[in-house]
Structures are given as C-alpha cells and as structure tokens.
Amino acid sequence: MPWGWHNPAVREGSAEAPARYKEVMADPPEPQPSEPDVDAVTRAVLIASRLLVAVSVRSLTAVEDRVTLPQFRLLKVLSAHGGANLVSLAERLGVNPSTAMRMVDRLIAAGLAERGVNPGNRRETVLRLTDEGRTLVSDVSAARRREITAIVERLAPEQRTALVEALTAFTEAGGERPMPGDDGEPYPLGWSDTAAPLH
C-alpha cells in the first residue's frame, strides 16, 4: 500500500491538501504561563491578613490599658455612624445584646462612650462617643495608617498599582464596602459593613 494512502491530505489531491498537511504537522503552541491556583491565592491572602492583624494590634499599644481590640471595634462603629441603640449596635458587631451591653458599660466607665436620648424618639436610649472616645479612635487610626503607609512605600510603583487592583477585586468579591468617612478607611481587620443601617 503506497505511503500516504490513508492520509486524507494526500489522498484528496486537492490544492488545500499540502496546507492542511502542514497544519497537522505544525509546531505545537508555546505553553502559557500557569496562573496561581485558588489555594495559592488563599495562602497569600491569609499571610497578608496576619500582617494586617499585627498592624491593628500594634496600633492599640498606646491605649491597650484602656481598650481591647473588640472594644475598639465598637468605638470605631460608633465613630462611623454616630448614635446607635444597643440592638442595632449588637447586630452591627455580630454579638448578642448582653455582650454588647457589657462592652458599652466598660467603655462608659472609661469615659469613652456615653448614653443619651434619641432626639427622634425620646423613649429610646442611644450610645455615642465622648470627645475623649473620638480622640482615641482618631489617634489609633492614624497610627495604623502610618504603619501601613510605611509598608506601601517599600513597594515599587507597579507593585502598588497591582496591589490596588487586586485588593479592590478581593474586597468587592467579598461584599465589603468602605465605611463612611473622609478617608474611606475600612473597619478594623476588615469587618464587614453590610448589615442593616443603624437606627
């Protein structure tokens, strides 16, 4: 049996046959660079999150004798939203009202928060920051921002651009929104701000 008898490119004898045969014999395409798998990305995010947790903890060093990290989270929520009743505050923090009440009592005793009357509903008690509480939130937030800024400054310009794009995509995928404020700073450690609005 002549060579190529069963090769369609040879048997057909058409003008396209040589081209088709060359296509079959063409060099395979060059392999594309592999993309990081989900596990690799997850590990990278977890490592970065440990750094952010450490930064948040260090930012509280100057006030650690006055507030814990969970208590500072409560102060941060009150700073962002103003007055809040206990139930709404507990929902925002993801804790039960009794836990929120104990945290509030400690912050009131420390002079960082206070109870007041809701102007829109005189029968409702609202919680808000004192001037001292607002100063503490501002000082701690500034310390955290300074340390993160120092880390970002060590990156090359193209790395900063890539980081912004990656973190923006990540936070959007997770349903995170910036909290109200001039700097759009997220909640400490990235706590979500997707609960119902405070009343």
Secondary structure, 3 states (H helix, E strand, C coil): CCCCCCCHHHHCCCCCHHHHHHHHHCCCCCCCCCCCCHHHHHHHHHHHHHHHHHHHHHHCHHHCCCCCHHHHHHHHHHHHHCCECHHHHHHHHCCCHHHHHHHHHHHHHCCCEEEEEECCEEEEEEEEECHHHHHHHHHHHHHHHHHHHHHHHCCCHHHHHHHHHHHHHHHHHCCCCCCCCCCCCCCHHHCCCCCCCCC
